[in-house]
Amino acid sequence: MPTPLRRAYRTFRFIFEREPWIFEVVFGCATAVFFFLLWADWRDGPTFGSLLVLSEVQPEDFWQWSGLLGGTVQSGVALLSSSHRPAWKWPRWITAGWLACLWGSMAAGAWVASPWTPTAAIYAACFVCNIYVALHVLWEDEYRQVRRAGV
């Protein structure tokens, strides 16, 4: 009898192998909601000054709108590609890469603003998740091409 942790892992693996676009929609929606909340001036608690550090490079509106629009575009592109059309590989890859850069910047800003806080680790986890999604999009396309060829 599998343990609940193994069952959860098997379920995750089953969904991720067959319908990876679901995770892109979740990451995109979560990113869009987070940056919408930052745009609506809910910034004191969760950011710990990462936007203050990043606003020295670009204005705060740049970071807020790039996260809001990037998350929305990632969700939309993933939903449109759910029929597994290969033409959507590059938009999916680009949006995952854009959000990975955005979350990486947020993690670096949080680390500079206040090192050794959980916020920097959470942002770094979001960075890693989007890198994983970007690599999985490319892997999925290559794997499906090989599988279609019968190898």
ABEGO torsion letter per residue (X at the ends): XBBAAAAAAAAAAAAAAABAAAAAAAAAAAAAAAAAAAAAGBAAAAAGGAAAAAAAABBAAAAAAAAAAAAAAAAAAAAAAAAGBAAAAAAAAAAAAAAAAAAAAAAAAAAAABBGBAAAAAAAAAAAAAAAAAAAAAAAAAAAAAAAAGX
